[in-house]
Amino acid sequence: MNTYYKILFSLSIASIGLFFTEKIVSKGAKKFHAHSYQKLQTIFDSNNYYDIVFIGSSRTHNSINPRIIDSVTGFSTFNAAIDGAGLPELKMIFEGYLLKHPAPKKIVLTLDADAFDDIYKFYNHNLYLFFLKHKVVDTTLSGNGFPALRHKMFPFLRLTEMNDFARRNAIAGLSGQDELHEQNCQDKGYLANGNTCIYPELDAIYENENYRIDPKSVAMLNSMIITCKEKKIELILTYAPEYNYRLQGYIGNFNQIISMVDSTAVKNRLVFFREDRLEMCREKCFFANYGHLNTAGATEYSLLLGRRLKDSILQ
Amino acid sequence: MLFNSSEFLLFFPLVTIIYFLLPHKFRWIHLLIASCIFYMAFIPVYILILLFTIVVDYFAGIWIANSVGKRRKWFLVLSLIANIGILAVFKYYNFFIENVNVILHYLGIHANSELPYLSIILPIGLSFHTFQAMSYTIEVYRGNQKPEKHFGIYALYVMFYPQLVAGPIERPQHLLPQLREKHQFDIDRVYAGLRLMLWGLFKKVVIADRLALYVNEVYGNVHGYGSGNLLIAAFFFAIQIYCDFSGYSDMALGAARVMGFRLMINFNRPYFSKNIREFWQRWHISLSSWFRDYLYKSLGGNRISTFRTYINILIVFLISGFWHGANYTFIVWGAIHGILVIAYMLSRKYNKTSVFDKRFLDVPSILFTFFLVSIAFVFFRANTLHDALYVVSTIFNFDFSQFTLMLKDVGNRVEVGKTSLAIGLFSIVLLLINDSYQKIDQSAFDKKPVADILYNALILFLVVSFGVFKNTNFIYFQF
């Protein structure tokens, strides 16, 4: 057989196999991450109006129940938080949301101590590969070294972005499992965190760390502040609830990071809620671990936050 | 630039296409520029080190050929000092200083101050290209090679990009003539080269980099694991380093083959060896043969007394270990292999028809050799000698009570779960089948085109579907 044909056939057969595999794997991944996928669809693809949008990491995702906020404020709200999100990812969600949705009245942006570090630029970037048609996702991923163009041209190359954990999830999705646990419930982007009360052995898991304040991340925050001013959106900064200041005890430069956020808020006349100072943060059974509220804690916190947001709207 | 990077995916076809489009007389310039770009992708300024050794060895080669008597030897010594001197400064200086400081501290001298360390990064592939350069001047000195008068061709001999950073360590008689040959575009050769590159990439990204997830986790915390996990990590590292290094060699051979060059075979299914001596005839062949030709034979080889021969073997293996890295772990690794080879030779001497040579014992002999090699590799991989001794002693405790299949499972940071192990084990089985039935150049299906197409399609499919694409360095780049 002619060698050119051998090369052509080898490439064609492999490409066909990869094409169908990618379709199947994508289907499995979307099914497994149904909650996250639907949330990203709401953020990037829909144009519904929400009065208040919550942006942050898992500490917002599991802490703010929009249904409760809605009932307290009378507004329509949405929890657009993404697990593990740092500034690049927060900015992408922020800009991606504003591209198709009408501007909300308020955006509540929760910043974790590691949000300015660049350790986890994109915690679960595989999910974003389904939204490469969205301009903001495309430019953000391309700008952070992901070969977005290549993945758009040859979608089967998305397989090369998956690690074995993502592969396992895709297979689990095909067999009908999903990322939600038994105690989880989801609503308007919120994901309940179960009823586990904080357990005492937790100290063994945490390690002392220092997080970098990447100037690029600071510039991203400033750019978000400018956009809010331009679009007349009230931006509220928060530091999420944590159990008895325990989490920050492990962060060597916590005060430096918080001072930087505080001075940014003062400079731009923004409200900065230090939720770690709330009285409820002394109650162990509101927390699943030091940094994340459980379902009862999220209910309590959503009521508190809802009342404050209502007050600020009335003022 | 890494062979498993997206940059190389652009670099390689571009260089190859331009190579064939250019007239023959300009091709060496093109390859030399491409090799410089390839090398400078790591740390650009280190190309000056290469340039220095190239200049020294180029002139040394000419001067050796044009001289007689002792002067020839002096020029050879000059070349060797330049090459070994570079190695000594960049690779061994800090190790030497560390040991001197320990001795001085022990003797109570300089108790409050230490001799200064150099803050430098080891130039990538330094040991490889210095050894290749040395082989040139030694061969010229021995009269086996005429000096290369063309500076550019000589520079290309040292810098030819497919084998620049991790070998195979070529000999001038083999590579230099090829650099002057005119290579026509030949689609069969291109196909053969690409097929070998694909297989090398499979070994690297599907097997080596996946097993590395397990190995790195265990060796990063050796005291946290028991006999079972440490034993599996030892086996996995033996397979990882084989797939990593032979994968690199396959890609180097394949890339050169596409352009018409034939590089030395570096691996010949070493884990099918029935004894440790055979292992060294199949593992990193270009380095073992370098030490055999230029060191072992110079020490007298096996033309001297048996005792001296054994001492020479031990010396060669100790230096070979030290060649790999400035750390006692590598020296011990070399010593273990030296002792194993001597032990094997002794067993052969007193029992000419050794029981391990019986055909029906092939499989146990192969497994036993693999076990020995894996245990020796513990010293190669461990971060310190203390860690290595802990790993070996724990393995031989045979306490499997703490054994866990999955190493960790936290959020989506987990990568050493059941899926990784399942894919890893499946890939190892495929590797075994391939190494049993394929030829070294992956040409077993040349006369069965349908099987060849399907096999290549399968390997390409597995690379894209199951590869670990993290731009992970090749282990041997650090040497």
Chai-1 contact restraints between the chains, C-beta under 6 A:
chainA,res_idxA,chainB,res_idxB,connection_type,confidence,min_distance_angstrom,max_distance_angstrom,comment,restraint_id
A,M1,B,P449,contact,1.0,0.0,6.0,A-B,restraint_1
A,T3,B,I187,contact,1.0,0.0,6.0,A-B,restraint_2
A,T3,B,D188,contact,1.0,0.0,6.0,A-B,restraint_3
A,T3,B,Y191,contact,1.0,0.0,6.0,A-B,restraint_4
A,K6,B,P449,contact,1.0,0.0,6.0,A-B,restraint_5
A,K6,B,I453,contact,1.0,0.0,6.0,A-B,restraint_6
A,F9,B,I453,contact,1.0,0.0,6.0,A-B,restraint_7
A,S10,B,I453,contact,1.0,0.0,6.0,A-B,restraint_8
A,S10,B,N456,contact,1.0,0.0,6.0,A-B,restraint_9
A,S10,B,A457,contact,1.0,0.0,6.0,A-B,restraint_10
A,I13,B,A457,contact,1.0,0.0,6.0,A-B,restraint_11
A,A14,B,A457,contact,1.0,0.0,6.0,A-B,restraint_12
A,A14,B,L460,contact,1.0,0.0,6.0,A-B,restraint_13
A,A14,B,F461,contact,1.0,0.0,6.0,A-B,restraint_14
A,G17,B,F461,contact,1.0,0.0,6.0,A-B,restraint_15
A,L18,B,F461,contact,1.0,0.0,6.0,A-B,restraint_16
A,L18,B,V464,contact,1.0,0.0,6.0,A-B,restraint_17
A,T21,B,S465,contact,1.0,0.0,6.0,A-B,restraint_18
A,L159,B,V464,contact,1.0,0.0,6.0,A-B,restraint_19
A,L159,B,S465,contact,1.0,0.0,6.0,A-B,restraint_20
A,T160,B,V464,contact,1.0,0.0,6.0,A-B,restraint_21
A,T160,B,F469,contact,1.0,0.0,6.0,A-B,restraint_22
A,N163,B,E415,contact,1.0,0.0,6.0,A-B,restraint_23
A,D164,B,E415,contact,1.0,0.0,6.0,A-B,restraint_24
A,D164,B,T419,contact,1.0,0.0,6.0,A-B,restraint_25
A,D164,B,S420,contact,1.0,0.0,6.0,A-B,restraint_26
A,F165,B,N412,contact,1.0,0.0,6.0,A-B,restraint_27
A,F165,B,V414,contact,1.0,0.0,6.0,A-B,restraint_28
A,R167,B,T419,contact,1.0,0.0,6.0,A-B,restraint_29
A,R168,B,T419,contact,1.0,0.0,6.0,A-B,restraint_30
